[in-house]
Amino acid sequence: MFSLAIKNILFYKGRSLTTFLLTFVSLYLFIVYVAFMNGSHQSMLQNALNVYTGSFQIYQKEYRSKGGYDYLIRDTRKPLQILADTKGLKAFAPRLETFGIASSKTYSHPIMLTGIDFNREEKLSELKKALTQGEYNTHGACLYMGENLAQKLHLHLGDTLSFVGSAVDYSFVAELFEVCGLFKTGMYEFDSQSAFMNRDYFDTLFFSKNMATYIVAMAENLKHNDAVATKVEKKLPQELQLYRWQTLMKSMVQLMEIDSLFGYISMGLFFIVIFFVIMIYGFININARLREFGVLRSIGVSDNKISLLLLLEILLLTLFAFVFALPLGAYTAYYFQIHPIVIEGMSEMYKSYGVVSDKVPTLFDPLTVFYNSLFLFALNLLSIVYPIYYVRSFTPIEETQHV
């Protein structure tokens, strides 16, 4: 049966070539499409985490439900030491956020003022890359402010604004600040309310030395984040709680899952079309070969061997297409992961959507490639089921008389 299957494949060149090309193109496009879809999600997530969120954050247990100064991390030295002793972390830093009213000469607006260590943040987040004007690493009574917030207050670089709020001990804080730097991450709400200042001066004003609203950390490899976070979690004092990015960015995770679902649905419709094209083309070919099958059955070839012959033909054509498409698709996915597509001159437009990077990478995952290939392989084999049933529905005499 094997040698006969080879002969039939070579004899029916049109059917063989069509099946080969459909299988080759389908598998190649599927591997590359899924790689780009997963890569874009990974890039979107990485950008969002890099901008400000980090891969996990540590809070005092009741802060996220109740908020306020009463639930700050009162002594950051122990958790910071735990993070320093943990392998697999790219960077970490404490942040202390306070809220108040910022005013220019004619306008006022609510503001989230955050005390940060600019040197730590440079390694941890994309705040420095988001710089548009002025200086990033500000000192003293200088603010690094979101462009949208500056626009709301009608402020420019070098202008002065007043801030009114409260210190950690609930005493009154009123201070004048200079706008020394402007940034734009593309996250409108964040850029419309955020300003940063050097932690040393911040602690002087707000009496917050060694305190933090939360501590943010970024794993060297996002794939290992859960393992690193678990190690940290086990060592933390009981009053502290760790939140992974899946919780911190739950809405984005759900959005990516929905996008993936619609992506697979789109590809599913494409594969349904390909499936029926292969099946119909095979059916037409087999219908034209009924007399051949009638002769084979008349000389003693069993129905099972006829079915095996048809199965071998589609199996060999599928495997032949896979030999070319699988390595080519995998190489394409791997290549564009190492050398992402860069759309020149689009970075500024991308920033308006909250994306700091203008690279479009793929995500090469051998396991995903394997499952994609397995799915298409099974689909090709299924395409021969009805033609086999159709052949077996005739008697040998009916097949030899078929026109």
ChimeraX attribute file (.defattr): number of C-alpha atoms within 10 A of each C-alpha:
attribute: neighborCount
match mode: 1-to-1
recipient: residues
	/A:1	13
	/A:2	12
	/A:3	10
	/A:4	12
	/A:5	19
	/A:6	15
	/A:7	12
	/A:8	15
	/A:9	19
	/A:10	13
	/A:11	11
	/A:12	11
	/A:13	11
	/A:14	13
	/A:15	16
	/A:16	21
	/A:17	15
	/A:18	16
	/A:19	22
	/A:20	21
	/A:21	15
	/A:22	17
	/A:23	26
	/A:24	24
	/A:25	14
	/A:26	20
	/A:27	27
	/A:28	24
	/A:29	15
	/A:30	22
	/A:31	26
	/A:32	23
	/A:33	18
	/A:34	23
	/A:35	26
	/A:36	21
	/A:37	20
	/A:38	20
	/A:39	21
	/A:40	18
	/A:41	22
	/A:42	17
	/A:43	20
	/A:44	19
	/A:45	20
	/A:46	17
	/A:47	19
	/A:48	22
	/A:49	21
	/A:50	18
	/A:51	22
	/A:52	17
	/A:53	20
	/A:54	25
	/A:55	28
	/A:56	23
	/A:57	21
	/A:58	23
	/A:59	20
	/A:60	22
	/A:61	16
	/A:62	15
	/A:63	18
	/A:64	12
	/A:65	8
	/A:66	10
	/A:67	12
	/A:68	15
	/A:69	19
	/A:70	13
	/A:71	18
	/A:72	23
	/A:73	24
	/A:74	15
	/A:75	13
	/A:76	18
	/A:77	12
	/A:78	12
	/A:79	20
	/A:80	16
	/A:81	10
	/A:82	14
	/A:83	22
	/A:84	12
	/A:85	11
	/A:86	13
	/A:87	12
	/A:88	17
	/A:89	21
	/A:90	12
	/A:91	19
	/A:92	23
	/A:93	24
	/A:94	25
	/A:95	18
	/A:96	25
	/A:97	18
	/A:98	17
	/A:99	18
	/A:100	16
	/A:101	15
	/A:102	24
	/A:103	20
	/A:104	17
	/A:105	12
	/A:106	7
	/A:107	12
	/A:108	16
	/A:109	16
	/A:110	16
	/A:111	21
	/A:112	17
	/A:113	24
	/A:114	21
	/A:115	25
	/A:116	22
	/A:117	17
	/A:118	21
	/A:119	13
	/A:120	13
	/A:121	20
	/A:122	15
	/A:123	16
	/A:124	25
	/A:125	25
	/A:126	20
	/A:127	21
	/A:128	22
	/A:129	15
	/A:130	18
	/A:131	19
	/A:132	15
	/A:133	16
	/A:134	15
	/A:135	18
	/A:136	24
	/A:137	19
	/A:138	19
	/A:139	17
	/A:140	13
	/A:141	17
	/A:142	22
	/A:143	29
	/A:144	29
	/A:145	28
	/A:146	27
	/A:147	26
	/A:148	22
	/A:149	24
	/A:150	24
	/A:151	11
	/A:152	14
	/A:153	19
	/A:154	15
	/A:155	20
	/A:156	16
	/A:157	17
	/A:158	14
	/A:159	14
	/A:160	18
	/A:161	20
	/A:162	15
	/A:163	21
	/A:164	16
	/A:165	18
	/A:166	17
	/A:167	19
	/A:168	20
	/A:169	11
	/A:170	11
	/A:171	10
	/A:172	12
	/A:173	14
	/A:174	15
	/A:175	12
	/A:176	13
	/A:177	18
	/A:178	20
	/A:179	22
	/A:180	23
	/A:181	24
	/A:182	25
	/A:183	25
	/A:184	25
	/A:185	26
	/A:186	22
	/A:187	17
	/A:188	16
	/A:189	11
	/A:190	16
	/A:191	19
	/A:192	22
	/A:193	21
	/A:194	23
	/A:195	25
	/A:196	26
	/A:197	25
	/A:198	21
	/A:199	22
	/A:200	15
	/A:201	16
	/A:202	22
	/A:203	18
	/A:204	11
	/A:205	17
	/A:206	20
	/A:207	15
	/A:208	20
	/A:209	16
	/A:210	13
	/A:211	19
	/A:212	24
	/A:213	25
	/A:214	23
	/A:215	23
	/A:216	23
	/A:217	25
	/A:218	27
	/A:219	22
	/A:220	15
	/A:221	12
	/A:222	19
	/A:223	9
	/A:224	12
	/A:225	20
	/A:226	16
	/A:227	13
	/A:228	21
	/A:229	24
	/A:230	12
	/A:231	15
	/A:232	18
	/A:233	18
	/A:234	10
	/A:235	12
	/A:236	16
	/A:237	11
	/A:238	10
	/A:239	11
	/A:240	17
	/A:241	16
	/A:242	20
	/A:243	15
	/A:244	18
	/A:245	21
	/A:246	14
	/A:247	11
	/A:248	16
	/A:249	15
	/A:250	11
	/A:251	11
	/A:252	17
	/A:253	16
	/A:254	12
	/A:255	12
	/A:256	18
	/A:257	13
	/A:258	12
	/A:259	14
	/A:260	16
	/A:261	12
	/A:262	12
	/A:263	14
	/A:264	16
	/A:265	12
	/A:266	11
	/A:267	17
	/A:268	13
	/A:269	11
	/A:270	13
	/A:271	17
	/A:272	12
	/A:273	12
	/A:274	19
	/A:275	22
	/A:276	14
	/A:277	16
	/A:278	23
	/A:279	21
	/A:280	16
	/A:281	18
	/A:282	22
	/A:283	21
	/A:284	13
	/A:285	16
	/A:286	19
	/A:287	18
	/A:288	13
	/A:289	16
	/A:290	21
	/A:291	19
	/A:292	16
	/A:293	22
	/A:294	21
	/A:295	15
	/A:296	17
	/A:297	19
	/A:298	15
	/A:299	9
	/A:300	8
	/A:301	13
	/A:302	12
	/A:303	16
	/A:304	10
	/A:305	13
	/A:306	18
	/A:307	17
	/A:308	15
	/A:309	20
	/A:310	20
	/A:311	18
	/A:312	20
	/A:313	20
	/A:314	23
	/A:315	18
	/A:316	17
	/A:317	21
	/A:318	23
	/A:319	16
	/A:320	14
	/A:321	22
	/A:322	22
	/A:323	11
	/A:324	13
	/A:325	22
	/A:326	20
	/A:327	13
	/A:328	17
	/A:329	24
	/A:330	19
	/A:331	15
	/A:332	17
	/A:333	28
	/A:334	20
	/A:335	15
	/A:336	19
	/A:337	18
	/A:338	12
	/A:339	13
	/A:340	18
	/A:341	13
	/A:342	13
	/A:343	11
	/A:344	8
	/A:345	9
	/A:346	12
	/A:347	15
	/A:348	14
	/A:349	13
	/A:350	16
	/A:351	17
	/A:352	14
	/A:353	12
	/A:354	17
	/A:355	22
	/A:356	24
	/A:357	19
	/A:358	19
	/A:359	18
	/A:360	18
	/A:361	25
	/A:362	28
	/A:363	24
	/A:364	25
	/A:365	15
	/A:366	12
	/A:367	9
	/A:368	15
	/A:369	22
	/A:370	13
	/A:371	12
	/A:372	17
	/A:373	20
	/A:374	13
	/A:375	12
	/A:376	19
	/A:377	17
	/A:378	12
	/A:379	17
	/A:380	22
	/A:381	16
	/A:382	15
	/A:383	22
	/A:384	24
	/A:385	15
	/A:386	14
	/A:387	21
	/A:388	20
	/A:389	11
	/A:390	14
	/A:391	22
	/A:392	16
	/A:393	11
	/A:394	15
	/A:395	13
	/A:396	22
	/A:397	13
	/A:398	13
	/A:399	22
	/A:400	19
	/A:401	10
	/A:402	15
	/A:403	10
